[in-house]
Amino acid sequence: MLSKLGILITILVLVLLFFFVISFGAGAFSKGKVRSETKRYLRSVNILLIIVAVVGSILVLFL
């Protein structure tokens, strides 16, 4: 069974992995210009991932 630290690291690694997959899929790493709709989408996804990371961290550290 994983310890609290192991669970926290797993949550943060998964959030980072989701960030890279979604950014790559939206074309954020391409050499072409990124459209404003895509920038807004990525900003919203980043906010959602930050919320997931913070809530996951709080749950792991305080439970």
C-alpha positions in Angstrom: 0.0 0.0 0.0 1.2 3.5 -0.8 2.0 6.0 1.8 0.6 9.5 1.9 3.7 10.8 0.1 3.4 8.1 -2.6 -0.2 9.0 -3.2 0.6 12.7 -3.4 3.4 12.1 -5.9 1.1 9.9 -8.0 -1.6 12.6 -8.0 0.9 15.3 -9.0 2.5 13.2 -11.7 -0.9 12.3 -13.2 -1.9 16.0 -13.2 1.4 16.9 -15.0 0.8 14.1 -17.5 -2.7 15.3 -18.2 -1.3 18.8 -18.7 1.2 17.6 -21.3 -1.3 15.4 -23.2 -4.0 18.1 -23.3 -1.5 20.8 -24.3 0.0 18.6 -27.0 -3.4 17.7 -28.3 -4.5 21.4 -28.5 -1.4 22.3 -30.4 0.3 24.4 -27.7 3.7 22.9 -28.6 3.4 23.3 -32.3 5.5 25.9 -34.2 2.5 27.6 -35.7 0.5 30.4 -34.1 -2.0 29.3 -31.4 -5.5 30.7 -31.8 -7.1 32.8 -29.1 -9.8 30.1 -28.6 -7.2 27.5 -27.9 -5.4 29.8 -25.5 -8.6 30.3 -23.5 -9.3 26.6 -23.6 -5.8 25.8 -22.3 -6.1 28.5 -19.6 -9.4 26.9 -18.4 -7.8 23.4 -18.4 -4.8 24.7 -16.4 -7.2 26.2 -13.8 -9.0 22.9 -13.6 -5.8 20.9 -13.2 -4.6 23.3 -10.5 -7.8 22.8 -8.6 -7.5 19.1 -8.9 -3.9 19.1 -7.7 -4.8 21.4 -4.7 -7.8 19.4 -3.6 -5.9 16.1 -4.0 -3.0 17.5 -2.0 -5.3 18.7 0.8 -7.2 15.4 0.9 -3.9 13.4 1.1 -2.2 15.6 3.6 -5.1 16.0 6.0 -6.8 12.6 5.9 
